[in-house]
């Protein structure tokens, strides 16, 4: 039994469609969701919220606000955490360092050093908005009369 040319062409197209569907690579949002799920598994008390505009909102008892920014035109990943007090405690800094270590795959000790360096530079002489660069990460610490926040991001070229 021989197949006509049109039937062979249809079978070839169907085979290529199955191959293309099986070999499709995951989108960038999936990688960001994977990082959020890793955070949820490794940090006690962390809950993953909704995703909107490439930002995954997270919640934890130590943080007033927390979010994980996915890749966009300016950075590859960003972790934003706002504390509950103007002067963050050591537990808060350890929590932020642990979460940042998971997101950026760096040792927690190095991240703790960078987070504490950024938070401690805020004050009378340098002001309430401090930006530093540590281990190829951009850290921006801000504080108001009520709370302090840190945003850690890695640029696209890093």
N, C-alpha and C positions, 0 to 999 in steps of 0.2 A: 504494500500500500504506500503510495507516494503522496506527499502533501503538495498542494499547489503553492505557488510562490506567495500568494496573498496570505494563506494560512500560516506559512512559515514566518512571514513578516509579523503577523499578529502574535504568534508565540514568542518571537524574539523580543518584541516590544513589551509583552507581559513579563518576560524574564528579566529584562532590564529594569522595569518598574519595581519588581520585587527586590532586586539587588540594590537599587537606589534607596528604597525605603529602609532596608536593613542596615545600610552603611551610612545613614545620615548621622551627622555629628550633633551632639546636644548644643542647645543655645547657651548664651552667656548667663541668662537668667537661671538656668538649671544649676550652674556652678555656684552662683550666689545662694541659691536655695540650699545647696549641699553644705555650704559654709554655715548658714543659719542653723541647719539641722545638727551639724557638728557642735556648734556652740550650745545648742539645747541639750545634747547628750553629755557634754563634758562640764558644763557649768550648772551647779545645783540651783534650782529655783528660777531658771530662765525660761521664759515663754515666748514663742514665736507668734507674732500678730499678723496683721494684714500686709500685703505687698501693694504699693502704689508708686508709680513713676520711678521705677528702679530703686526703690527704698523698701527694705523690710523692717518693719517696726517690731521691736523687741521690748520685753518688760522684765524687770527684776526688782526685788524689794530694796536693793541698795541704790537704784537709779530712779530719778524722777522721770527722765526720758532716755530712750536708748534706740538707736537705729543702725542698720547696716546698709550702707550705700553700695549698690552694684556698679559695675563698670559703665562709664560714660565717656564723654569727650575729654574731661579734665583729669580723672583718676581711675585707677583700676579697682580699688576697694576703699571704703571709708567706714570707720567706726566712730559713732558719735555717742557720748555718754554724758548726761547731765546729773550731777550729784544733788543731794538734798540739803547740803550746807555750804556756806561760803568758804570755809576751811575744810577741805576733804580729809577724812580720817585715813589711817593706814589701810584699813580693811577695804575702803572704796578704791584706793589706788592699786591694791593687790587684785581686786576684782577686775578693774579696767585692764591691768597688765595681763592677767590671765586670758581675758577675752581677746585682747589684741594679739597675744601670742598665738592663739588659734587661728585668727583671721589672716595674719601676715606670716605665719609659720616661722616665727623667731623664738628664741628661748625666753621664758617668762622672766628670768632675772634681768636680761637686757631690757625688756619692755618695762619692767618695774623701775629701772634706773631712768629710762627716758620719761616715763609718766611723772615720776616724782620730781625730776629736773624741771619739766615744763610747769608743773603745778607750783613748785616752790619759787619760781622766778616771778610770779605775779606778786605785786606789792606796790609800795609807795614809789619806789624809784622807776620801775619798769612799766607800771600801769596795770590795768586789769585785762589787757588783751596781749598775750605773748605768743609768738610763733617761733618754733625752733625746728631744726632738722636733726634727726637722730636715726642712725642706721638706715639711711636712705628712705626714711619716713618723714612726712611733714606732720608736725604736731602743733595744734593751735589751741591754747588754753584761754578761756575767758571766764570772767566772774562778774556777778552783779551784787547787789546788796544782800541778796537772799541765797544764791546758789552759785556753783562753779561747774564748768563744762569743759570737756576736752574732745577734740576732733582729730583723729589720726587717719592719715590717708597716704597712699602710695601713688605716685604719678604714673602715667602711662609709659614713660621711657625707662622706668626702673625695673 
